[in-house]
Amino acid sequence: MSSTCKALKRCILCIDDDDAILRYEKVLLERSGYAVLTAASAQQALRLVTMCKCDAVLLDYEVHGMNAHELAFEMKLVRPELIVILLSGGEVPMQVQALVDAFVPKLEASRQLLPMIAGLCSQGQGANPTEPGDKRDSR
């Protein structure tokens, strides 16, 4: 797990209990200019959401310790402005999709994920930097 995000980059928290998927997401996002934090459990993810200034979260539907519905709800309680993108290899109930900002099927992630993150981050937080004078990429 990484412990901090670089101040001038958009920071993405990836949550998945599959280490291979976390490594893949980390490499993909870092190569695209993002700072990346990773969490392998719901508890670890909630701790990072409260401690770090993440711009967005990539949340696997099935995470050790809590289901995606509960975890998305808890993260939005702590940080209502946080962008949550749900990833799943299967069907996702509508009540779960209603809590998140976007849903990407895992089979489509390689094609859809980066443009979706860029679009949501520029819409959701472009006008609200986390620190006064914060000069982030406008990806």
Contacts in CASP RR format, 6 or more apart in sequence:
PFRMAT RR
TARGET T0000
AUTHOR 0000-0000-0000
METHOD contacts of the structure
MODEL  1
MSSTCKALKRCILCIDDDDAILRYEKVLLERSGYAVLTAASAQQALRLVT
MCKCDAVLLDYEVHGMNAHELAFEMKLVRPELIVILLSGGEVPMQVQALV
DAFVPKLEASRQLLPMIAGLCSQGQGANPTEPGDKRDSR
1 37 0 8 1.000
1 38 0 8 1.000
1 39 0 8 1.000
1 40 0 8 1.000
1 44 0 8 1.000
1 48 0 8 1.000
2 35 0 8 1.000
2 36 0 8 1.000
2 37 0 8 1.000
2 38 0 8 1.000
3 37 0 8 1.000
4 37 0 8 1.000
4 52 0 8 1.000
5 11 0 8 1.000
5 35 0 8 1.000
5 36 0 8 1.000
5 37 0 8 1.000
5 52 0 8 1.000
5 53 0 8 1.000
5 54 0 8 1.000
6 35 0 8 1.000
7 131 0 8 1.000
7 134 0 8 1.000
8 135 0 8 1.000
8 136 0 8 1.000
8 137 0 8 1.000
9 33 0 8 1.000
9 34 0 8 1.000
9 35 0 8 1.000
9 136 0 8 1.000
9 137 0 8 1.000
10 33 0 8 1.000
10 34 0 8 1.000
10 35 0 8 1.000
10 55 0 8 1.000
10 56 0 8 1.000
10 117 0 8 1.000
10 121 0 8 1.000
10 136 0 8 1.000
10 137 0 8 1.000
10 139 0 8 1.000
11 34 0 8 1.000
11 35 0 8 1.000
11 36 0 8 1.000
11 37 0 8 1.000
11 52 0 8 1.000
11 53 0 8 1.000
11 54 0 8 1.000
11 55 0 8 1.000
11 56 0 8 1.000
12 29 0 8 1.000
12 34 0 8 1.000
12 35 0 8 1.000
12 36 0 8 1.000
12 37 0 8 1.000
12 54 0 8 1.000
12 55 0 8 1.000
12 56 0 8 1.000
12 57 0 8 1.000
12 58 0 8 1.000
12 117 0 8 1.000
13 36 0 8 1.000
13 37 0 8 1.000
13 38 0 8 1.000
13 39 0 8 1.000
13 45 0 8 1.000
13 48 0 8 1.000
13 49 0 8 1.000
13 52 0 8 1.000
13 54 0 8 1.000
13 56 0 8 1.000
13 57 0 8 1.000
13 58 0 8 1.000
14 22 0 8 1.000
14 25 0 8 1.000
14 26 0 8 1.000
14 29 0 8 1.000
14 36 0 8 1.000
14 37 0 8 1.000
14 38 0 8 1.000
14 39 0 8 1.000
14 57 0 8 1.000
14 58 0 8 1.000
15 38 0 8 1.000
15 39 0 8 1.000
15 40 0 8 1.000
15 42 0 8 1.000
15 45 0 8 1.000
15 57 0 8 1.000
15 58 0 8 1.000
15 59 0 8 1.000
15 60 0 8 1.000
15 63 0 8 1.000
15 71 0 8 1.000
16 22 0 8 1.000
16 25 0 8 1.000
16 38 0 8 1.000
16 40 0 8 1.000
16 58 0 8 1.000
16 60 0 8 1.000
16 63 0 8 1.000
16 87 0 8 1.000
17 40 0 8 1.000
17 41 0 8 1.000
17 60 0 8 1.000
17 62 0 8 1.000
17 63 0 8 1.000
17 64 0 8 1.000
18 60 0 8 1.000
19 40 0 8 1.000
21 60 0 8 1.000
22 38 0 8 1.000
22 40 0 8 1.000
25 36 0 8 1.000
25 38 0 8 1.000
25 58 0 8 1.000
26 36 0 8 1.000
26 38 0 8 1.000
28 110 0 8 1.000
28 113 0 8 1.000
28 114 0 8 1.000
29 36 0 8 1.000
29 114 0 8 1.000
29 117 0 8 1.000
30 36 0 8 1.000
32 114 0 8 1.000
32 139 0 8 1.000
33 137 0 8 1.000
33 139 0 8 1.000
34 117 0 8 1.000
34 139 0 8 1.000
37 48 0 8 1.000
37 52 0 8 1.000
37 54 0 8 1.000
39 45 0 8 1.000
39 47 0 8 1.000
39 48 0 8 1.000
40 64 0 8 1.000
41 63 0 8 1.000
41 64 0 8 1.000
41 65 0 8 1.000
42 63 0 8 1.000
42 64 0 8 1.000
42 65 0 8 1.000
42 66 0 8 1.000
42 70 0 8 1.000
42 71 0 8 1.000
42 74 0 8 1.000
43 65 0 8 1.000
43 66 0 8 1.000
45 57 0 8 1.000
45 59 0 8 1.000
45 63 0 8 1.000
45 71 0 8 1.000
45 75 0 8 1.000
46 71 0 8 1.000
46 74 0 8 1.000
46 75 0 8 1.000
46 78 0 8 1.000
48 54 0 8 1.000
49 57 0 8 1.000
49 75 0 8 1.000
49 78 0 8 1.000
49 79 0 8 1.000
49 82 0 8 1.000
50 78 0 8 1.000
50 79 0 8 1.000
53 130 0 8 1.000
53 131 0 8 1.000
54 79 0 8 1.000
54 82 0 8 1.000
55 83 0 8 1.000
55 121 0 8 1.000
55 125 0 8 1.000
55 130 0 8 1.000
55 136 0 8 1.000
56 82 0 8 1.000
56 83 0 8 1.000
56 84 0 8 1.000
56 85 0 8 1.000
56 117 0 8 1.000
56 120 0 8 1.000
56 121 0 8 1.000
57 75 0 8 1.000
57 82 0 8 1.000
57 83 0 8 1.000
57 84 0 8 1.000
57 85 0 8 1.000
58 85 0 8 1.000
58 87 0 8 1.000
58 113 0 8 1.000
58 117 0 8 1.000
59 68 0 8 1.000
59 71 0 8 1.000
59 72 0 8 1.000
59 84 0 8 1.000
59 85 0 8 1.000
59 86 0 8 1.000
59 87 0 8 1.000
59 100 0 8 1.000
60 68 0 8 1.000
60 87 0 8 1.000
60 88 0 8 1.000
61 67 0 8 1.000
61 68 0 8 1.000
61 86 0 8 1.000
61 87 0 8 1.000
61 88 0 8 1.000
61 89 0 8 1.000
61 90 0 8 1.000
61 92 0 8 1.000
61 96 0 8 1.000
62 68 0 8 1.000
62 88 0 8 1.000
63 71 0 8 1.000
66 74 0 8 1.000
68 86 0 8 1.000
68 88 0 8 1.000
68 92 0 8 1.000
68 96 0 8 1.000
69 93 0 8 1.000
69 95 0 8 1.000
69 96 0 8 1.000
69 99 0 8 1.000
72 84 0 8 1.000
72 86 0 8 1.000
72 96 0 8 1.000
72 99 0 8 1.000
72 100 0 8 1.000
73 99 0 8 1.000
75 82 0 8 1.000
75 84 0 8 1.000
76 82 0 8 1.000
76 84 0 8 1.000
76 99 0 8 1.000
81 124 0 8 1.000
81 125 0 8 1.000
81 128 0 8 1.000
83 101 0 8 1.000
83 102 0 8 1.000
83 120 0 8 1.000
83 121 0 8 1.000
83 124 0 8 1.000
83 125 0 8 1.000
84 99 0 8 1.000
84 100 0 8 1.000
84 101 0 8 1.000
84 102 0 8 1.000
85 100 0 8 1.000
85 101 0 8 1.000
85 102 0 8 1.000
85 103 0 8 1.000
85 104 0 8 1.000
85 113 0 8 1.000
85 116 0 8 1.000
85 117 0 8 1.000
85 120 0 8 1.000
86 92 0 8 1.000
86 96 0 8 1.000
86 97 0 8 1.000
86 100 0 8 1.000
86 102 0 8 1.000
86 103 0 8 1.000
86 104 0 8 1.000
87 103 0 8 1.000
87 104 0 8 1.000
87 105 0 8 1.000
87 106 0 8 1.000
87 109 0 8 1.000
87 113 0 8 1.000
88 103 0 8 1.000
88 105 0 8 1.000
88 106 0 8 1.000
89 105 0 8 1.000
89 106 0 8 1.000
89 107 0 8 1.000
90 105 0 8 1.000
90 106 0 8 1.000
92 103 0 8 1.000
97 103 0 8 1.000
101 120 0 8 1.000
102 116 0 8 1.000
102 120 0 8 1.000
104 112 0 8 1.000
104 113 0 8 1.000
104 116 0 8 1.000
117 139 0 8 1.000
118 139 0 8 1.000
119 139 0 8 1.000
121 139 0 8 1.000
122 138 0 8 1.000
122 139 0 8 1.000
126 136 0 8 1.000
126 138 0 8 1.000
129 135 0 8 1.000
129 136 0 8 1.000
END
